[in-house]
Amino acid sequence: ITGQYDLAEQDHRAAIGLADRAKWADYLPWTLQHMADLLRRRGEFSKALEHCDRALQISSYAPVLLRRAWINLDKGDIAAAKADFAAFRRAAEEQKISFGIFWPDEREVYNRLSRL
């Protein structure tokens, strides 16, 4: 829900609440990293990173590392952004994550991070 953060947060929290019924093992990490993105957009970087950390405690799902890198980039922590992006690239290769799964804004930040 573009720009409607309160409604988007309600949807994300509902999705997180449904995780115990999900059949996909990485559903909860996937939803947590999307909640982290919402928090990043609000400038709530510490909370966003906490959601990523929670997701990574559950699974090593590679896109969470890309999200962490993006949060750190926006936060201005370039060293952490570089480290997270390097970890993402390794994990994405191991997990055979296709670049095609990413949205245009995720592809844009991937390109930005690649140039660091």
Legacy VTK file of the C-alpha trace (Angstrom):
# vtk DataFile Version 3.0
C-alpha trace
ASCII
DATASET POLYDATA
POINTS 116 float
0.000 0.000 0.000
2.067 2.864 -1.335
2.558 5.651 1.181
-0.131 4.338 3.537
2.243 3.040 6.176
-0.305 2.416 8.934
-2.465 0.247 6.666
0.600 -1.507 5.280
1.822 -2.205 8.801
-1.536 -3.769 9.690
-1.280 -6.015 6.631
2.305 -6.985 7.461
1.432 -7.791 11.077
-1.493 -9.926 9.892
0.832 -11.782 7.505
3.348 -12.369 10.305
0.501 -13.707 12.434
-0.373 -16.251 9.748
3.141 -17.688 9.595
2.334 -20.685 11.783
-0.113 -21.858 9.080
2.240 -21.327 6.151
3.470 -24.277 4.147
6.589 -22.487 2.865
9.449 -22.736 5.375
10.718 -19.224 4.606
7.323 -17.515 4.834
8.003 -15.914 8.224
11.486 -14.623 7.275
9.975 -13.335 4.020
7.222 -11.438 5.846
9.626 -10.134 8.508
11.969 -8.697 5.892
9.033 -6.964 4.213
8.044 -5.470 7.572
11.678 -4.374 7.880
11.345 -2.631 4.527
8.304 -0.720 5.754
10.240 0.351 8.844
13.185 1.382 6.644
10.869 3.572 4.589
9.742 5.225 7.830
13.371 5.807 8.850
13.090 3.365 11.767
16.390 1.693 10.984
17.020 0.022 14.357
13.593 -1.616 14.356
14.047 -2.615 10.735
17.357 -4.319 11.524
15.741 -6.085 14.493
13.170 -7.605 12.141
15.949 -8.767 9.821
17.842 -10.256 12.757
14.714 -12.124 13.836
14.263 -13.433 10.290
17.891 -14.588 10.132
17.509 -16.427 13.441
14.796 -18.490 11.771
16.404 -19.020 8.369
19.339 -17.984 6.222
16.913 -16.816 3.491
19.192 -14.715 1.245
16.820 -11.808 0.451
16.860 -10.869 4.142
20.550 -10.049 3.743
19.800 -7.812 0.768
17.196 -6.048 2.896
19.758 -5.588 5.711
22.226 -4.147 3.223
19.587 -1.706 1.966
18.685 -0.620 5.488
22.325 -0.039 6.347
22.867 1.861 3.093
19.952 4.189 3.864
21.161 4.493 7.448
24.566 5.618 6.152
26.506 2.646 7.513
28.386 1.844 4.309
30.709 -0.745 5.882
27.745 -2.745 7.209
25.916 -2.354 3.875
28.938 -3.751 2.020
29.297 -6.667 4.449
25.597 -7.545 4.261
25.617 -7.281 0.476
28.631 -9.594 0.222
26.861 -12.071 2.524
23.724 -11.765 0.392
25.621 -12.538 -2.817
27.182 -15.652 -1.297
23.863 -16.859 0.146
21.945 -16.080 -3.058
24.406 -18.142 -5.056
24.197 -21.049 -2.599
20.393 -20.891 -2.509
20.146 -20.343 -6.279
18.094 -17.173 -5.801
17.225 -15.685 -9.184
17.593 -11.960 -9.784
14.198 -12.210 -11.468
12.361 -12.551 -8.143
13.201 -8.998 -7.126
10.991 -5.943 -7.583
12.340 -2.942 -9.554
13.256 -1.013 -6.385
15.142 -4.065 -5.070
16.986 -4.367 -8.386
17.869 -0.685 -8.186
19.348 -1.030 -4.703
21.177 -4.184 -5.816
22.829 -2.089 -8.533
23.622 0.701 -6.071
25.162 -1.785 -3.628
27.162 -3.418 -6.440
28.884 -0.094 -7.078
30.087 0.391 -3.476
LINES 1 117
116 0 1 2 3 4 5 6 7 8 9 10 11 12 13 14 15 16 17 18 19 20 21 22 23 24 25 26 27 28 29 30 31 32 33 34 35 36 37 38 39 40 41 42 43 44 45 46 47 48 49 50 51 52 53 54 55 56 57 58 59 60 61 62 63 64 65 66 67 68 69 70 71 72 73 74 75 76 77 78 79 80 81 82 83 84 85 86 87 88 89 90 91 92 93 94 95 96 97 98 99 100 101 102 103 104 105 106 107 108 109 110 111 112 113 114 115
